[in-house]
Amino acid sequence: MRREERKPAGDAAAPRTAGYSGTPLVRKLGLAHGQAAALLGIPETIGDINGFDGFASVVRALPETPQRAFDYVHLFTTERAALEAVAPALFRVLRWDGMIWISWPKKSSRVPTDITEDVLREVLLPTGLVDVKVCAVDEIWSGLKFVIRKELRGAL
Protein backbone atom coordinates (compact mmCIF):
# COMPACT_ATOMS: atom_id res chain seq x y z
CA MET A 1 0.00 0.00 0.00
CA ARG A 2 1.39 3.41 -0.88
CA ARG A 3 2.03 5.89 1.90
CA GLU A 4 -0.90 8.18 1.00
CA GLU A 5 -3.28 5.20 1.04
CA ARG A 6 -2.39 4.02 4.55
CA LYS A 7 -4.98 4.32 7.28
CA PRO A 8 -4.11 6.61 10.19
CA ALA A 9 -2.99 5.03 13.45
CA GLY A 10 -5.68 4.28 15.99
CA ASP A 11 -9.19 3.00 15.93
CA ALA A 12 -10.98 4.41 12.90
CA ALA A 13 -14.22 4.49 14.89
CA ALA A 14 -12.70 6.48 17.76
CA PRO A 15 -13.53 10.20 17.90
CA ARG A 16 -10.66 12.53 17.10
CA THR A 17 -9.77 15.81 18.63
CA ALA A 18 -8.46 18.35 16.18
CA GLY A 19 -4.75 18.82 16.59
CA TYR A 20 -1.45 17.84 15.16
CA SER A 21 -1.95 14.14 14.48
CA GLY A 22 -4.60 11.66 13.50
CA THR A 23 -4.04 9.69 16.69
CA PRO A 24 -7.14 9.70 18.91
CA LEU A 25 -6.62 11.55 22.20
CA VAL A 26 -7.60 8.48 24.23
CA ARG A 27 -4.68 6.59 22.65
CA LYS A 28 -2.23 9.52 23.01
CA LEU A 29 -2.98 9.67 26.73
CA GLY A 30 -2.70 5.90 27.21
CA LEU A 31 -6.23 5.45 28.56
CA ALA A 32 -7.44 1.89 29.01
CA HIS A 33 -10.60 0.13 30.06
CA GLY A 34 -10.80 -0.62 33.76
CA GLN A 35 -8.73 2.33 34.99
CA ALA A 36 -9.72 4.25 38.11
CA ALA A 37 -9.61 7.91 37.06
CA ALA A 38 -9.54 11.33 38.69
CA LEU A 39 -10.55 14.02 36.19
CA LEU A 40 -9.84 17.46 37.63
CA GLY A 41 -10.94 20.68 35.96
CA ILE A 42 -11.44 19.09 32.55
CA PRO A 43 -13.25 21.47 30.19
CA GLU A 44 -16.48 20.25 28.59
CA THR A 45 -14.83 20.75 25.19
CA ILE A 46 -12.49 17.81 25.83
CA GLY A 47 -15.13 15.26 24.86
CA ASP A 48 -12.67 12.44 24.17
CA ILE A 49 -11.86 12.21 27.89
CA ASN A 50 -15.24 13.22 29.30
CA GLY A 51 -16.98 10.77 26.97
CA PHE A 52 -14.63 7.80 27.52
CA ASP A 53 -16.83 5.10 29.02
CA GLY A 54 -14.11 2.55 29.79
CA PHE A 55 -13.11 3.81 33.23
CA ALA A 56 -13.85 1.50 36.17
CA SER A 57 -14.52 4.59 38.28
CA VAL A 58 -14.30 8.37 37.91
CA VAL A 59 -14.05 11.15 40.49
CA ARG A 60 -14.03 14.89 39.78
CA ALA A 61 -12.25 15.94 42.99
CA LEU A 62 -9.39 14.36 44.92
CA PRO A 63 -10.51 12.47 48.02
CA GLU A 64 -8.96 13.38 51.37
CA THR A 65 -7.68 9.99 52.51
CA PRO A 66 -7.38 7.27 49.85
CA GLN A 67 -3.81 6.51 48.95
CA ARG A 68 -2.74 4.91 45.68
CA ALA A 69 -6.37 4.93 44.47
CA PHE A 70 -5.97 6.03 40.82
CA ASP A 71 -4.40 4.65 37.65
CA TYR A 72 -4.98 7.90 35.77
CA VAL A 73 -5.18 11.47 37.03
CA HIS A 74 -5.66 14.39 34.65
CA LEU A 75 -5.55 17.97 35.91
CA PHE A 76 -6.27 21.00 33.74
CA THR A 77 -4.93 24.22 35.26
CA THR A 78 -4.01 27.77 34.34
CA GLU A 79 -2.42 28.76 37.66
CA ARG A 80 0.82 27.73 39.32
CA ALA A 81 -0.64 28.37 42.78
CA ALA A 82 -3.44 25.86 42.12
CA LEU A 83 -0.90 23.29 40.93
CA GLU A 84 1.30 23.84 43.99
CA ALA A 85 -1.71 23.36 46.27
CA VAL A 86 -2.61 19.97 44.80
CA ALA A 87 0.89 18.62 43.97
CA PRO A 88 1.47 16.59 47.19
CA ALA A 89 -1.96 14.98 46.86
CA LEU A 90 -1.28 13.99 43.24
CA PHE A 91 1.67 11.85 44.31
CA ARG A 92 -0.29 10.38 47.23
CA VAL A 93 -3.35 9.25 45.25
CA LEU A 94 -1.49 7.81 42.25
CA ARG A 95 -0.97 4.05 42.06
CA TRP A 96 2.68 3.04 41.75
CA ASP A 97 2.27 2.19 38.05
CA GLY A 98 -0.19 5.02 37.33
CA MET A 99 0.12 8.25 35.36
CA ILE A 100 -0.68 11.90 35.86
CA TRP A 101 -1.34 14.24 32.96
CA ILE A 102 -1.18 17.96 33.64
CA SER A 103 -2.66 20.17 30.93
CA TRP A 104 -2.14 23.90 30.56
CA PRO A 105 -3.06 26.45 27.87
CA LYS A 106 -0.69 26.78 24.93
CA LYS A 107 0.78 30.24 24.40
CA SER A 108 -0.98 30.40 21.03
CA SER A 109 -4.36 30.00 22.77
CA ARG A 110 -4.03 33.43 24.41
CA VAL A 111 -5.63 32.00 27.56
CA PRO A 112 -4.04 33.78 30.55
CA THR A 113 -1.73 31.41 32.43
CA ASP A 114 1.49 31.32 34.42
CA ILE A 115 2.05 27.62 33.64
CA THR A 116 4.79 26.33 31.32
CA GLU A 117 6.54 22.97 30.99
CA ASP A 118 9.34 24.36 33.16
CA VAL A 119 6.87 25.41 35.88
CA LEU A 120 5.33 21.92 35.86
CA ARG A 121 8.77 20.37 36.35
CA GLU A 122 9.74 22.87 39.09
CA VAL A 123 6.60 21.99 41.05
CA LEU A 124 6.25 18.25 40.41
CA LEU A 125 9.78 16.81 40.15
CA PRO A 126 10.52 17.46 43.86
CA THR A 127 7.42 15.41 44.79
CA GLY A 128 8.91 12.21 43.31
CA LEU A 129 7.31 12.42 39.89
CA VAL A 130 9.15 12.51 36.56
CA ASP A 131 7.88 13.70 33.18
CA VAL A 132 7.94 11.17 30.36
CA LYS A 133 5.77 12.46 27.50
CA VAL A 134 4.20 15.60 26.04
CA CYS A 135 1.22 15.88 23.70
CA ALA A 136 -1.22 18.32 22.15
CA VAL A 137 -4.57 17.70 23.83
CA ASP A 138 -6.41 20.06 21.48
CA GLU A 139 -5.99 23.52 19.93
CA ILE A 140 -5.94 25.17 23.35
CA TRP A 141 -4.34 22.66 25.73
CA SER A 142 -0.96 20.91 25.92
CA GLY A 143 -0.36 17.99 28.25
CA LEU A 144 2.70 16.69 30.10
CA LYS A 145 2.66 13.14 31.48
CA PHE A 146 4.23 12.33 34.84
CA VAL A 147 4.84 9.00 36.55
CA ILE A 148 6.37 8.04 39.89
CA ARG A 149 10.14 7.67 39.64
CA LYS A 150 11.14 4.01 39.26
CA GLU A 151 13.37 4.06 42.33
CA LEU A 152 10.44 5.26 44.47
CA ARG A 153 7.79 2.82 43.25
CA GLY A 154 6.67 0.69 46.15
CA ALA A 155 9.44 2.05 48.37
CA LEU A 156 7.41 4.55 50.38
C-alpha positions in Angstrom: 0.0 0.0 0.0 1.4 3.4 -0.9 2.0 5.9 1.9 -0.9 8.2 1.0 -3.3 5.2 1.0 -2.4 4.0 4.6 -5.0 4.3 7.3 -4.1 6.6 10.2 -3.0 5.0 13.5 -5.7 4.3 16.0 -9.2 3.0 15.9 -11.0 4.4 12.9 -14.2 4.5 14.9 -12.7 6.5 17.8 -13.5 10.2 17.9 -10.7 12.5 17.1 -9.8 15.8 18.6 -8.5 18.3 16.2 -4.8 18.8 16.6 -1.4 17.8 15.2 -1.9 14.1 14.5 -4.6 11.7 13.5 -4.0 9.7 16.7 -7.1 9.7 18.9 -6.6 11.5 22.2 -7.6 8.5 24.2 -4.7 6.6 22.7 -2.2 9.5 23.0 -3.0 9.7 26.7 -2.7 5.9 27.2 -6.2 5.5 28.6 -7.4 1.9 29.0 -10.6 0.1 30.1 -10.8 -0.6 33.8 -8.7 2.3 35.0 -9.7 4.3 38.1 -9.6 7.9 37.1 -9.5 11.3 38.7 -10.5 14.0 36.2 -9.8 17.5 37.6 -10.9 20.7 36.0 -11.4 19.1 32.5 -13.3 21.5 30.2 -16.5 20.3 28.6 -14.8 20.8 25.2 -12.5 17.8 25.8 -15.1 15.3 24.9 -12.7 12.4 24.2 -11.9 12.2 27.9 -15.2 13.2 29.3 -17.0 10.8 27.0 -14.6 7.8 27.5 -16.8 5.1 29.0 -14.1 2.5 29.8 -13.1 3.8 33.2 -13.9 1.5 36.2 -14.5 4.6 38.3 -14.3 8.4 37.9 -14.1 11.1 40.5 -14.0 14.9 39.8 -12.3 15.9 43.0 -9.4 14.4 44.9 -10.5 12.5 48.0 -9.0 13.4 51.4 -7.7 10.0 52.5 -7.4 7.3 49.9 -3.8 6.5 48.9 -2.7 4.9 45.7 -6.4 4.9 44.5 -6.0 6.0 40.8 -4.4 4.7 37.7 -5.0 7.9 35.8 -5.2 11.5 37.0 -5.7 14.4 34.7 -5.5 18.0 35.9 -6.3 21.0 33.7 -4.9 24.2 35.3 -4.0 27.8 34.3 -2.4 28.8 37.7 0.8 27.7 39.3 -0.6 28.4 42.8 -3.4 25.9 42.1 -0.9 23.3 40.9 1.3 23.8 44.0 -1.7 23.4 46.3 -2.6 20.0 44.8 0.9 18.6 44.0 1.5 16.6 47.2 -2.0 15.0 46.9 -1.3 14.0 43.2 1.7 11.8 44.3 -0.3 10.4 47.2 -3.4 9.2 45.3 -1.5 7.8 42.2 -1.0 4.0 42.1 2.7 3.0 41.7 2.3 2.2 38.1 -0.2 5.0 37.3 0.1 8.3 35.4 -0.7 11.9 35.9 -1.3 14.2 33.0 -1.2 18.0 33.6 -2.7 20.2 30.9 -2.1 23.9 30.6 -3.1 26.4 27.9 -0.7 26.8 24.9 0.8 30.2 24.4 -1.0 30.4 21.0 -4.4 30.0 22.8 -4.0 33.4 24.4 -5.6 32.0 27.6 -4.0 33.8 30.6 -1.7 31.4 32.4 1.5 31.3 34.4 2.1 27.6 33.6 4.8 26.3 31.3 6.5 23.0 31.0 9.3 24.4 33.2 6.9 25.4 35.9 5.3 21.9 35.9 8.8 20.4 36.3 9.7 22.9 39.1 6.6 22.0 41.0 6.3 18.2 40.4 9.8 16.8 40.1 10.5 17.5 43.9 7.4 15.4 44.8 8.9 12.2 43.3 7.3 12.4 39.9 9.2 12.5 36.6 7.9 13.7 33.2 7.9 11.2 30.4 5.8 12.5 27.5 4.2 15.6 26.0 1.2 15.9 23.7 -1.2 18.3 22.1 -4.6 17.7 23.8 -6.4 20.1 21.5 -6.0 23.5 19.9 -5.9 25.2 23.4 -4.3 22.7 25.7 -1.0 20.9 25.9 -0.4 18.0 28.2 2.7 16.7 30.1 2.7 13.1 31.5 4.2 12.3 34.8 4.8 9.0 36.6 6.4 8.0 39.9 10.1 7.7 39.6 11.1 4.0 39.3 13.4 4.1 42.3 10.4 5.3 44.5 7.8 2.8 43.2 6.7 0.7 46.1 9.4 2.1 48.4 7.4 4.5 50.4 
